[in-house]
Amino acid sequence: MRVVASVLCLLLVVPLVGANYETGDESWRDIEVDMSGWNDGPELEGSPMDNPRPGDAVLTIDVSYKPSHLGAEVQGQIVIELFEEWAPNTTTNMIKNVENQIYNGIFFHRVIDDFVTQAGDPTCKTLGVYPATSASCGSGGTGETVDMEHHENLSHVDGAIGMARSQDPDSADSQWYIAETEAHGLDPENRDDEGYVTFGIVRNGMSHIRAIATVPTTDDPSGEEIVVNPASTAGRPIWEVHISKVEMIGVIPYVDEPAKDETQSFLSTTAGKITVSVVMIGLGAVGYVFYAGSRVEEPDAILLDEN
């Protein structure tokens, strides 16, 4: 009975949203994030993804990791913008998973220097002592997939976040990766298997992604050498790269509208136009009275006889 009660309490605390989740009316959308401290972004290459887009959703990833065997634990935060207009289905899927809190407490299960850092599997949680985890870690998900969607403005620039998938192009579920450098070899135009989907970019905290990419792994225990063939490796970090929380925090600020001239705004209204008309009539009447009162009586003009 206590077990049932505990499960019910958990469901009340963490309500899940399913496949029919519709984004757009969340409370965090009323918050415009402060971008003034964003000074740790990726290398830009003149892509449409370079500049923040007003109204786009923003999430944060809180991480902790050991950059080397003897290094002290580092805690940091990664800020990511989601390009909702260019990848509506993929970003909605990501937001749904974040709102369901499935990423809280997982770890990066695949890290390859000079390529990508991969996470997003809800089964990749430490069981007791790391690296003990579920047997499905690395292949798990929510069971709800999203169809592949490409947009000409999206590509694998430095810091891009993309969806992991199996051989089926429409098999993306919850797992995602962040490009630690440009990885245009994954773009659809450079592949014969439809490529991979990107749907956002790191706006701050890129130094953490670069540090995570070089942590010691099962394929590179030293944490120093660059893996020659990243496609053939598992890349499990030797020390846990922990994700404590992923959270939606707001939207990219909207562009401020030019300050309106209140005088012009009032004059453009009906009341303003009537007021102007009354004032003009009043001024005209005053002018006429002044003119009539000061006018000297003169004789009628004499018509000259043409003859």
VOVO-566468 format. One line per field, with one value per residue (C-alpha): residue in one letter; z, x, y. Coordinates in pm, 1 decimal. Each point is the difference from the previous one (the first is absolute). Layout:
BEGIN
kolpa <- (A|...)
pz <- (Z|...)
px <- (X|...)
py <- (Y|...)
END
This chain:
BEGIN
kolpa <- (M|R|V|V|A|S|V|L|C|L|L|L|V|V|P|L|V|G|A|N|Y|E|T|G|D|E|S|W|R|D|I|E|V|D|M|S|G|W|N|D|G|P|E|L|E|G|S|P|M|D|N|P|R|P|G|D|A|V|L|T|I|D|V|S|Y|K|P|S|H|L|G|A|E|V|Q|G|Q|I|V|I|E|L|F|E|E|W|A|P|N|T|T|T|N|M|I|K|N|V|E|N|Q|I|Y|N|G|I|F|F|H|R|V|I|D|D|F|V|T|Q|A|G|D|P|T|C|K|T|L|G|V|Y|P|A|T|S|A|S|C|G|S|G|G|T|G|E|T|V|D|M|E|H|H|E|N|L|S|H|V|D|G|A|I|G|M|A|R|S|Q|D|P|D|S|A|D|S|Q|W|Y|I|A|E|T|E|A|H|G|L|D|P|E|N|R|D|D|E|G|Y|V|T|F|G|I|V|R|N|G|M|S|H|I|R|A|I|A|T|V|P|T|T|D|D|P|S|G|E|E|I|V|V|N|P|A|S|T|A|G|R|P|I|W|E|V|H|I|S|K|V|E|M|I|G|V|I|P|Y|V|D|E|P|A|K|D|E|T|Q|S|F|L|S|T|T|A|G|K|I|T|V|S|V|V|M|I|G|L|G|A|V|G|Y|V|F|Y|A|G|S|R|V|E|E|P|D|A|I|L|L|D|E|N)
pz <- (0.0|84.3|-335.9|-184.6|196.9|-80.1|-371.3|3.8|177.3|-260.1|-282.8|164.2|45.4|-351.8|-238.2|-335.5|-333.3|-292.2|-377.4|-41.5|191.7|-152.6|77.7|3.0|321.3|264.3|283.1|-70.0|-338.3|182.2|114.6|-225.3|86.8|84.7|-273.1|141.3|157.0|-310.4|-79.3|-39.2|-329.5|-294.4|-294.8|-255.2|-372.4|-157.0|35.0|46.0|339.3|116.2|137.4|270.0|-132.9|206.1|161.7|-30.5|302.3|220.8|228.4|239.8|75.1|341.4|-13.4|222.3|-116.3|60.9|-288.7|79.7|231.9|263.5|-72.7|241.8|-84.3|-212.2|9.6|-277.7|-205.6|-373.7|-161.7|-320.7|-238.4|-184.4|-355.2|24.5|-332.8|-198.1|183.2|162.2|47.7|133.8|239.5|127.7|67.3|190.1|203.5|85.1|128.2|202.4|153.5|88.4|175.3|-165.1|-32.0|368.2|159.8|-315.9|-129.6|-331.2|-123.4|-314.6|-23.8|-297.1|-19.3|-307.8|-88.6|230.7|361.0|24.5|269.5|30.0|78.7|306.9|88.8|37.1|375.0|249.1|197.0|326.3|-109.9|-348.1|-256.8|111.3|-200.4|-195.1|-270.8|-241.8|57.3|-339.6|-180.9|219.2|-46.4|64.7|-272.9|-178.3|-317.4|-212.0|-378.2|-147.5|-106.2|-177.3|-60.8|-226.8|283.2|230.9|-14.9|220.5|90.8|308.9|305.6|-189.2|184.0|-205.4|38.0|20.8|-189.2|-123.5|-367.6|-49.8|-74.4|192.0|315.3|207.0|353.4|301.0|-55.4|-117.2|-60.3|-8.3|-266.4|170.5|-331.6|-339.3|-125.0|-345.8|-95.8|181.1|-211.5|-241.3|-312.0|93.5|61.6|-183.1|302.9|44.6|263.9|348.5|136.2|182.7|181.8|225.3|103.9|312.9|92.4|315.1|180.5|-308.6|202.0|203.4|-317.8|-113.5|341.6|9.1|-348.2|131.5|323.1|31.5|-163.4|-41.7|-349.3|102.6|367.7|-3.5|-89.7|-225.1|-338.1|-272.4|-115.1|-365.2|-90.0|216.3|-176.6|134.3|368.5|298.0|178.1|351.2|246.4|273.5|251.7|-4.7|-199.0|194.3|-108.1|313.6|-171.8|-339.7|19.6|-226.9|122.7|-245.5|-350.6|-198.7|66.5|-258.0|-188.4|167.7|-209.7|-65.1|259.4|-126.1|-24.1|234.9|-166.8|-342.7|143.4|150.3|-313.3|-205.0|207.2|-64.6|324.7|-101.0|-339.6|154.7|252.0|-276.5|-198.4|301.0|74.8|-361.7|-9.6|327.6|-126.2|-319.2|194.3|223.2|-301.5|-171.9|306.3|31.2|-367.5|3.5|308.7|-141.5|-352.7|-104.8|-201.6|-355.4|-285.6|-268.9|-291.6|-291.9|-327.9|-274.6|-311.3|-278.2|-229.2)
px <- (0.0|286.8|160.5|-321.0|-30.4|361.0|-55.8|-314.1|189.0|276.7|-250.7|-152.7|336.7|123.3|-298.6|88.8|-111.2|-36.2|15.4|-277.9|193.5|-43.2|249.7|-75.0|-182.7|257.6|51.9|373.4|-79.7|-85.1|362.3|253.4|344.3|290.6|261.9|246.2|216.0|23.1|370.3|88.3|-152.5|116.6|213.2|-219.2|25.5|-253.0|-289.7|-365.7|37.7|252.4|-245.9|-265.8|-355.2|-257.3|-260.8|195.9|-7.9|309.5|103.6|287.1|195.8|169.1|305.1|281.2|310.6|368.3|207.8|285.1|86.7|152.1|-206.8|-255.0|-367.8|-132.7|-357.0|-145.6|-300.7|-60.4|-256.2|-170.5|-236.1|-255.9|-88.6|-373.3|-95.0|250.2|-47.7|-345.9|-51.7|347.5|1.0|-347.5|127.3|298.7|-212.8|-242.2|285.9|145.2|-340.4|-29.8|339.3|131.9|349.4|43.2|256.6|134.3|358.4|177.3|43.2|205.1|279.9|234.3|259.2|-16.8|-340.5|-304.9|-112.5|-313.5|-267.6|-378.4|-54.6|-229.9|133.9|356.8|-9.5|255.8|-115.8|190.6|351.5|94.2|44.8|-264.4|-313.2|-285.1|84.8|-203.6|209.8|94.0|-295.4|-288.4|-262.2|-363.9|-147.2|-142.9|186.7|-7.3|24.6|313.8|-30.6|266.7|17.4|241.8|105.7|102.4|329.5|269.8|182.6|218.7|-226.3|-303.9|-230.6|-140.6|-211.0|158.6|-177.4|33.1|24.0|-362.5|0.8|-328.3|119.1|117.9|-137.8|153.7|375.4|188.2|358.0|191.2|264.5|329.3|122.4|-160.8|-117.7|-140.4|67.2|-327.9|-201.5|-249.2|162.3|325.4|-148.1|-200.8|-213.8|-188.7|245.2|-85.4|-226.0|124.7|-250.4|188.2|336.6|202.9|-17.2|211.2|211.8|179.0|320.7|-172.0|-84.7|362.6|122.5|-247.4|113.6|351.9|-75.5|157.2|-218.3|3.7|143.8|251.1|89.5|267.8|-247.4|264.4|-2.2|-249.8|-194.0|78.9|-319.8|-285.2|-262.7|156.6|13.9|-232.0|162.7|-137.7|158.6|204.2|-123.0|-368.0|-97.1|-315.9|-305.7|-179.3|-274.4|-126.3|-249.0|-190.6|80.5|-164.7|27.3|239.3|-100.3|-219.3|139.4|-103.0|-240.0|99.7|-143.6|-324.0|-46.8|-295.1|-91.4|-15.2|-187.3|-267.9|-32.1|-63.2|-306.9|-353.6|5.5|329.5|-131.0|-313.0|214.0|220.7|-305.7|-151.0|329.4|39.7|-356.3|61.4|322.3|-173.8|-279.5|244.8|196.6|-312.0|-111.3|344.5|2.8|-352.6|68.7|312.5|-127.6|-33.0|-312.8|99.7|-212.9|-123.7|236.0|-64.3|-60.5|187.0|-190.9|158.5|-94.3)
py <- (0.0|234.8|-78.1|89.6|323.2|90.4|-58.4|214.8|279.1|-19.7|28.2|303.8|166.4|-80.1|-1.3|-150.7|136.5|-234.0|-12.4|257.2|264.5|345.2|270.3|371.0|88.5|-94.6|248.4|33.2|155.0|322.3|28.7|173.6|-133.9|229.0|-43.7|254.0|-272.2|-217.1|16.3|-368.4|-103.5|-212.2|105.6|178.1|-62.7|235.2|-243.6|106.0|-169.8|261.3|254.8|-56.6|11.7|194.4|-223.8|-326.1|-231.0|-19.9|-286.0|-60.4|-317.6|-17.0|-227.9|-123.8|-187.2|-72.2|137.2|-241.4|-288.1|227.8|308.5|141.3|-29.1|284.3|122.3|208.9|93.1|-22.2|231.9|-112.5|177.5|-213.7|107.2|-56.4|157.0|-205.9|-332.6|11.5|-374.6|-70.9|295.5|-90.6|-352.0|139.3|241.4|-281.5|-216.2|287.0|75.3|-369.7|29.3|-316.0|148.2|82.6|-230.9|-165.0|12.7|55.0|-355.9|67.7|255.4|31.1|273.9|221.7|-142.9|-14.2|-40.9|-214.3|-35.0|-7.9|-369.0|-12.0|-346.4|130.2|55.8|-122.1|-303.2|14.7|90.8|124.7|-149.9|-251.6|74.9|-155.3|-252.2|211.5|312.4|136.5|-153.8|114.4|268.6|84.7|-219.2|305.9|88.9|313.2|17.2|148.5|363.2|199.5|373.8|180.4|232.9|-285.0|-188.0|-149.8|317.9|14.2|-30.2|-130.8|-240.4|-286.6|-312.9|-343.6|-277.3|-356.3|-96.7|103.8|376.3|38.7|-177.9|299.1|-28.1|175.4|-27.6|307.1|105.2|326.9|58.4|82.4|138.7|46.7|-339.3|68.4|-359.2|-74.1|245.3|-162.4|144.0|-172.6|-344.8|-263.9|-97.8|333.4|117.3|123.2|273.5|308.5|217.6|240.3|138.5|67.9|368.7|-15.8|-258.8|-133.0|-32.5|-273.4|-190.9|22.2|-116.6|-289.0|-104.4|-60.2|-188.0|-346.3|-265.6|-377.0|51.7|264.1|-55.9|269.1|270.8|152.1|-172.1|78.6|-304.2|-67.7|-183.1|134.6|-211.9|-320.4|90.9|-5.8|294.5|-63.3|247.7|-167.0|257.1|89.0|308.5|66.4|199.1|112.5|198.3|112.2|285.1|238.0|351.7|239.3|141.9|215.1|364.6|165.2|298.4|324.4|207.5|363.4|236.5|146.7|377.8|46.5|327.5|-161.0|-301.0|229.5|210.3|-312.6|-89.8|127.7|197.3|154.9|102.3|155.7|187.1|136.6|110.7|180.0|172.7|110.3|136.9|183.4|151.0|105.3|170.8|184.8|111.4|129.6|197.5|153.0|89.8|148.0|209.3|155.2|66.1|373.2|91.2|87.9|148.9|-227.4|-37.5|236.5|-171.3|175.4|75.9|-190.6|284.6)
END
